């Protein structure tokens, strides 16, 4: 397929006369009998539609997770009690690792805070020395 350049799209907004004609064609009646003008250029979006897709996606994730867990339990090479013990052991190890990681993070944050305080005090001292030297 050969490239022929960008396609002409024309004007995005119709001229004022065309807009008036389009607007009058887009008028409709509300349940109360009054005229409602709807612009063909503006799309209305219903908020509940945004949640519909997310709900279907979340349901698919939950269903896939349930099927995966069930399949894993059916095809597990160990007995149920052995599997439970192994899961508990792994959970304890993961818990210990996460506590260690949080402790490391806490210590690192304290160290960074001390360094910032030292740097702040140093800058303040230097400014005071410069100010005293300028007098």
CNS distance restraints for C-alpha pairs under 8 A (distance, minus, plus):
assign (resid  14 and name CA) (resid  18 and name CA) 5.65 0.50 0.50
assign (resid  14 and name CA) (resid  19 and name CA) 5.68 0.50 0.50
assign (resid  15 and name CA) (resid  19 and name CA) 6.02 0.50 0.50
assign (resid  16 and name CA) (resid  20 and name CA) 6.27 0.50 0.50
assign (resid  17 and name CA) (resid  21 and name CA) 6.41 0.50 0.50
assign (resid  18 and name CA) (resid  22 and name CA) 6.03 0.50 0.50
assign (resid  19 and name CA) (resid  23 and name CA) 5.89 0.50 0.50
assign (resid  20 and name CA) (resid  24 and name CA) 6.18 0.50 0.50
assign (resid  21 and name CA) (resid  25 and name CA) 6.30 0.50 0.50
assign (resid  22 and name CA) (resid  26 and name CA) 6.21 0.50 0.50
assign (resid  22 and name CA) (resid  39 and name CA) 7.86 0.50 0.50
assign (resid  22 and name CA) (resid  40 and name CA) 7.59 0.50 0.50
assign (resid  23 and name CA) (resid  27 and name CA) 6.47 0.50 0.50
assign (resid  23 and name CA) (resid  37 and name CA) 6.72 0.50 0.50
assign (resid  23 and name CA) (resid  38 and name CA) 6.91 0.50 0.50
assign (resid  23 and name CA) (resid  39 and name CA) 5.98 0.50 0.50
assign (resid  23 and name CA) (resid  40 and name CA) 7.52 0.50 0.50
assign (resid  24 and name CA) (resid  37 and name CA) 7.53 0.50 0.50
assign (resid  26 and name CA) (resid  37 and name CA) 6.46 0.50 0.50
assign (resid  26 and name CA) (resid  38 and name CA) 5.77 0.50 0.50
assign (resid  26 and name CA) (resid  39 and name CA) 6.73 0.50 0.50
assign (resid  26 and name CA) (resid  40 and name CA) 7.03 0.50 0.50
assign (resid  27 and name CA) (resid  35 and name CA) 6.54 0.50 0.50
assign (resid  27 and name CA) (resid  36 and name CA) 5.71 0.50 0.50
assign (resid  27 and name CA) (resid  37 and name CA) 4.65 0.50 0.50
assign (resid  27 and name CA) (resid  38 and name CA) 6.12 0.50 0.50
assign (resid  28 and name CA) (resid  35 and name CA) 5.83 0.50 0.50
assign (resid  28 and name CA) (resid  36 and name CA) 5.51 0.50 0.50
assign (resid  28 and name CA) (resid  37 and name CA) 6.71 0.50 0.50
assign (resid  28 and name CA) (resid  38 and name CA) 7.87 0.50 0.50
assign (resid  29 and name CA) (resid  33 and name CA) 5.60 0.50 0.50
assign (resid  29 and name CA) (resid  34 and name CA) 5.69 0.50 0.50
assign (resid  29 and name CA) (resid  35 and name CA) 4.82 0.50 0.50
assign (resid  29 and name CA) (resid  36 and name CA) 5.89 0.50 0.50
assign (resid  30 and name CA) (resid  34 and name CA) 5.63 0.50 0.50
assign (resid  30 and name CA) (resid  35 and name CA) 6.38 0.50 0.50
assign (resid  30 and name CA) (resid  36 and name CA) 6.39 0.50 0.50
assign (resid  38 and name CA) (resid  42 and name CA) 7.74 0.50 0.50
assign (resid  45 and name CA) (resid  49 and name CA) 7.66 0.50 0.50
assign (resid  46 and name CA) (resid  50 and name CA) 7.43 0.50 0.50
assign (resid  47 and name CA) (resid  51 and name CA) 7.22 0.50 0.50
assign (resid  48 and name CA) (resid  52 and name CA) 6.52 0.50 0.50
assign (resid  49 and name CA) (resid  53 and name CA) 7.20 0.50 0.50
assign (resid  50 and name CA) (resid  54 and name CA) 7.10 0.50 0.50
assign (resid  51 and name CA) (resid  55 and name CA) 5.96 0.50 0.50
assign (resid  52 and name CA) (resid  56 and name CA) 6.33 0.50 0.50
assign (resid  53 and name CA) (resid  57 and name CA) 6.15 0.50 0.50
assign (resid  54 and name CA) (resid  58 and name CA) 6.06 0.50 0.50
assign (resid  55 and name CA) (resid  59 and name CA) 6.09 0.50 0.50
assign (resid  56 and name CA) (resid  60 and name CA) 6.16 0.50 0.50
assign (resid  57 and name CA) (resid  61 and name CA) 6.28 0.50 0.50
assign (resid  58 and name CA) (resid  62 and name CA) 6.18 0.50 0.50
assign (resid  59 and name CA) (resid  63 and name CA) 6.06 0.50 0.50
assign (resid  60 and name CA) (resid  64 and name CA) 6.01 0.50 0.50
assign (resid  61 and name CA) (resid  65 and name CA) 6.07 0.50 0.50
assign (resid  62 and name CA) (resid  66 and name CA) 6.17 0.50 0.50
assign (resid  63 and name CA) (resid  67 and name CA) 6.17 0.50 0.50
assign (resid  64 and name CA) (resid  68 and name CA) 6.00 0.50 0.50
assign (resid  65 and name CA) (resid  69 and name CA) 6.12 0.50 0.50
assign (resid  66 and name CA) (resid  70 and name CA) 6.13 0.50 0.50
assign (resid  67 and name CA) (resid  71 and name CA) 6.06 0.50 0.50
assign (resid  68 and name CA) (resid  72 and name CA) 6.07 0.50 0.50
assign (resid  69 and name CA) (resid  73 and name CA) 6.22 0.50 0.50
assign (resid  70 and name CA) (resid  74 and name CA) 6.23 0.50 0.50
assign (resid  71 and name CA) (resid  75 and name CA) 6.22 0.50 0.50
assign (resid  72 and name CA) (resid  76 and name CA) 5.81 0.50 0.50
assign (resid  76 and name CA) (resid  83 and name CA) 7.98 0.50 0.50
assign (resid  78 and name CA) (resid  82 and name CA) 6.09 0.50 0.50
assign (resid  78 and name CA) (resid  83 and name CA) 5.99 0.50 0.50
assign (resid  79 and name CA) (resid  83 and name CA) 6.17 0.50 0.50
assign (resid  80 and name CA) (resid  84 and name CA) 6.16 0.50 0.50
assign (resid  81 and name CA) (resid  85 and name CA) 6.25 0.50 0.50
assign (resid  82 and name CA) (resid  86 and name CA) 6.15 0.50 0.50
assign (resid  83 and name CA) (resid  87 and name CA) 6.12 0.50 0.50
assign (resid  84 and name CA) (resid  88 and name CA) 6.16 0.50 0.50
assign (resid  85 and name CA) (resid  89 and name CA) 6.13 0.50 0.50
assign (resid  86 and name CA) (resid  90 and name CA) 6.14 0.50 0.50
assign (resid  87 and name CA) (resid  91 and name CA) 6.04 0.50 0.50
assign (resid  88 and name CA) (resid  92 and name CA) 6.17 0.50 0.50
assign (resid  89 and name CA) (resid  93 and name CA) 6.32 0.50 0.50
assign (resid  90 and name CA) (resid  94 and name CA) 6.08 0.50 0.50
assign (resid  91 and name CA) (resid  95 and name CA) 6.01 0.50 0.50
assign (resid  92 and name CA) (resid  96 and name CA) 6.18 0.50 0.50
assign (resid  93 and name CA) (resid  97 and name CA) 6.18 0.50 0.50
assign (resid  94 and name CA) (resid  98 and name CA) 6.06 0.50 0.50
assign (resid  95 and name CA) (resid  99 and name CA) 6.14 0.50 0.50
assign (resid  96 and name CA) (resid 100 and name CA) 6.19 0.50 0.50
assign (resid  97 and name CA) (resid 101 and name CA) 6.11 0.50 0.50
assign (resid  98 and name CA) (resid 102 and name CA) 6.12 0.50 0.50
assign (resid  99 and name CA) (resid 103 and name CA) 6.07 0.50 0.50
assign (resid 100 and name CA) (resid 104 and name CA) 6.10 0.50 0.50
assign (resid 101 and name CA) (resid 105 and name CA) 6.13 0.50 0.50
assign (resid 102 and name CA) (resid 106 and name CA) 6.05 0.50 0.50
assign (resid 103 and name CA) (resid 107 and name CA) 6.20 0.50 0.50
assign (resid 104 and name CA) (resid 108 and name CA) 6.08 0.50 0.50
assign (resid 105 and name CA) (resid 109 and name CA) 6.09 0.50 0.50
assign (resid 106 and name CA) (resid 110 and name CA) 6.26 0.50 0.50
assign (resid 107 and name CA) (resid 111 and name CA) 6.17 0.50 0.50
assign (resid 108 and name CA) (resid 112 and name CA) 6.14 0.50 0.50
assign (resid 109 and name CA) (resid 113 and name CA) 6.10 0.50 0.50
assign (resid 110 and name CA) (resid 114 and name CA) 6.20 0.50 0.50
assign (resid 111 and name CA) (resid 115 and name CA) 6.26 0.50 0.50
assign (resid 112 and name CA) (resid 116 and name CA) 6.22 0.50 0.50
assign (resid 113 and name CA) (resid 117 and name CA) 6.25 0.50 0.50
assign (resid 114 and name CA) (resid 118 and name CA) 6.17 0.50 0.50
assign (resid 115 and name CA) (resid 119 and name CA) 6.11 0.50 0.50
assign (resid 116 and name CA) (resid 120 and name CA) 6.05 0.50 0.50
assign (resid 117 and name CA) (resid 121 and name CA) 6.14 0.50 0.50
assign (resid 118 and name CA) (resid 122 and name CA) 6.08 0.50 0.50
assign (resid 119 and name CA) (resid 123 and name CA) 6.17 0.50 0.50
assign (resid 120 and name CA) (resid 124 and name CA) 6.16 0.50 0.50
assign (resid 121 and name CA) (resid 125 and name CA) 6.08 0.50 0.50
assign (resid 122 and name CA) (resid 126 and name CA) 6.17 0.50 0.50
assign (resid 123 and name CA) (resid 127 and name CA) 6.15 0.50 0.50
assign (resid 124 and name CA) (resid 128 and name CA) 6.23 0.50 0.50
assign (resid 125 and name CA) (resid 129 and name CA) 6.20 0.50 0.50
assign (resid 126 and name CA) (resid 130 and name CA) 6.16 0.50 0.50
assign (resid 127 and name CA) (resid 131 and name CA) 6.03 0.50 0.50
assign (resid 128 and name CA) (resid 132 and name CA) 6.11 0.50 0.50
assign (resid 129 and name CA) (resid 133 and name CA) 6.11 0.50 0.50
assign (resid 130 and name CA) (resid 134 and name CA) 6.16 0.50 0.50
assign (resid 131 and name CA) (resid 135 and name CA) 6.64 0.50 0.50
